[in-house]
Amino acid sequence: MSAPVVEIADASFGYGGAPVLSGVSFEVRAGEAVALIGPNGAGKSTLLAGLLGLAQHEARVFRVPSARGEIGTLPQSSEIDPAFPVTLEQVVAMGRTPRLGLKWPGRADKRIVADAIEAVGLAEHRGARFGDLSGGQRQRGLLARALAGEPRLLLLDEPFNGLDHGSRDALLETVRRLKGQGVALLITTHDLDLARAVCDRTLLVNGRQIAFDETGCVLTLERVEAAFASHVIEIDGHTLATTEHHEAAHHHHHHVLRDDDAAAAPPR
Amino acid sequence: MTLDFFARALLEVTLAGALAGLVGVLVVLRERAFFTMSLTHATFPGAVAAAMLGVSIPLGAAVAAVALVAIAVGIGRIRSQGPAVASGIMLTAGFALGALLQSLGPLAIDVESFLIGQVLAVSGADIALTATLLAVAIVVWALAGPHLVFSSADEGGYRRAGLRPWIPETLALALIAATVVAIMPVVGAILGVALIVAPAAAARLVVRDWRAMLVVAPLIAIASGVLGLLASRWLELAAGGAIALVAAAFYGLAWIRAEAARRPRGTIETRTP
């Protein structure tokens, strides 16, 4: 079995006051994807911030990659002002910045950037202004930026939110390819089916750790209901965890969560 | 090197234009126009104090600028007080302090030359300072450009990448403050903001990426300086005011061009079947 890239034991995470998330013990191995699942406010983002050193942690064991550029991140949505004058290629090149420091990018760096753009299927848009791309394309551009850093660990925060079917399948394929390349992935998602599709193990949390095991063992209805306090619904045989947010944007396909009202409405 | 006063002024506006354009891109990308505005006012007491003490005026303004950048970074870090609050306080307090010092001064100080510049009276030292700072600005952009742009576009992403946003922020504020001081002889403290912000803002309207801005903004600023200077000679206007107005006019032209490019061709009737 490959070596763990992340190793956490008896950890709690927070921002100075009472811990937001406690009792956390898990690991992510090279070439493995771990799903991080829990309701809103469960502490998923705090855990990601803690791994990046942006939230405080107390732990018996705390091992994460620490060299610059070793952790890549994909935020839930782009924080770049659409009017900011940068091209897609320049945004993706930002992924090389931590590794380059003040050095100029060489031929190898430029090839890595081009490959990352190619990997997310945006090669023909490389010279486009970033703000002119669609929301889904921008999200893929940010994934390319994370890939350009050649990370050992990739943190994906709700990467499937708001994606259409094509983009979703492409992202699943990218996740599988990265696993093949030995990258460790930690993926927060509300979509339990997607977790089953690509994640080997699942970390289920809600203020504390509820379970960490093989995805199939963790995502039983009882455990998910315990985590989500019964906000679990089943549509067309797909088990979905619901939350109060994240509704409107996702009504175009039934895999992604809906809020309770939308789920109760008759299918169109 | 012996140049007549007009040739010296031409050299200074060219160097100052290139500097203001390069640093202006930083101001526009980081949305620091208001900070720059308040800095131009707040360096005023430093210049007045230097004149009263008989020391170099840029030195006095520079000391004030360093103190102000420290205050800005400090107030900006207080969560409930944004950078705009810090800038607003600096603007009024600095200007008030300058006016107070001037009224206390035993000598008659030519305040107007600090406020709107006196480019026809620039010294060799003024030119050397501007040229040195231009070289510094070029080196900063060449080495730290990707960091400046990354942290401006996506501060959260910059932090998540394990980098520290306060480093490019401090670098940017220091460069802006130094530029305000260096171009004081050309357009003065008050009008300096026009030469820094307007050309970069105009460039942003007509080009699509920041690398092109770094070429276009200095060209517009140099053109503003040279045209303003020539206009002041032919029409016998104050040079500082003429330069600032030409820079503002370039921004107006860029805005009209951008609006025209945005508007779809043809009327609604001809476009809809």
Interface residues (C-beta under 8 A of the other chain):
Chain A: L52 G53 L54 R68 G69 I71 T73 P75 E79 I80 D81 F84 P85 V86 T87 Q90 V91 A93 M94 G95 T97 P98 L100 L102 R129 L142 R145 G149
Chain B: L29 L143 A144 P146 H147 V149 F150 S152 A153 D154 E155 G156 G157 R159 R160 A161 G162 L163 R204 V207 R208 D209 W210 R211 M213
